[in-house]
């Protein structure tokens, strides 16, 4: 399974900013990434998207991958909220 880590650049930018921000605390950064990655893997296995061909190979997004993405976001947000991890707020 290919693993993507698209938020790594944003994490570096967050860490370079003011250290007093709640989202910049190590507990929130590490916990959020761990939960998000775990939710992504779990959603991929539950929906069967793990065995599906790569999107770039078939040039289309099947329902399993779309469902896995939606489920991963739902799981990640729910578990982070239960763990009381703060997500950084977007800058205006």
N, C-alpha and C positions, 0 to 999 in steps of 0.2 A: 504494500500500500504506500503510495506516495504521500509524503507529509508536507504540507505547506505551512509557512510561518509568516504570513503577510504583515502582521502587526509589529514585527521586530523593529522596524524603523521608527514607528510611532512610540514604541517603548523607550528607545534611546532618546528621542526628543523629550519625552516626559521626564526622564531621569536627569536630563541636562537643565531642566527648568527649576523653578523654586521647589526646594525639598519639603516645604511645609504642606504641599498639596496632598490631600488624602489619597488620591489615586496614585501618587508617586511612592507611597510607602511600600517597602519590600513585601509585606504580607499581601497587599492588594495586587501587586504586579505578579509575583510568583504564583500566588493562589489563583488569580484570574487566568493566567496562561495554562496552568496545570488543569484547571477545571475545563477550560475551553478545549484543550487538546483531548482530554478524556471524553468529553461530550461528543466531539467530532468522531473519534474512533468508535464509540458506542453506537452512535447514530448510523455510521457506515455499516457496522455489522448487523444491527437490528433491521435495517431496511434492505439489506442485501446489496448495497451499492459497492461493497468491497470487491465482489466478484464481477461487477459490470465492467465492460471495456472503458478505457479512458475517453473522456469527452473529446479530446483532440483527435483521437483515432477514428471516431465515428461522426464527428462534426455535428453532434446534437446532444442535447441534455435530456436524459431519460427521467421518468417519474421517480425512479429509485434515488438518483442523485439529488434531485430537487427536494424530495422528501427528507433525505438525510441532512441536507443543509438546513431546512426549516426545523427539523427535530434537534439538531445540534445547537442552534441558536436558542431554542426554547429551553433545552436542558441546561445550557451554560448560564443563561440569565437566571433561571430558577435556582440553581445550586449556588451561584454567587450571592443571590439575595438571601438564601437560607444561611449561608456562612457569614453574612454581614460584611461582605467585601465591597469596597467602594470602587465604582468605575469612574475614571476621569471624565469630567464634563467637557464637551466640545467647546472650543474657544469661539466667541462670536466673530 
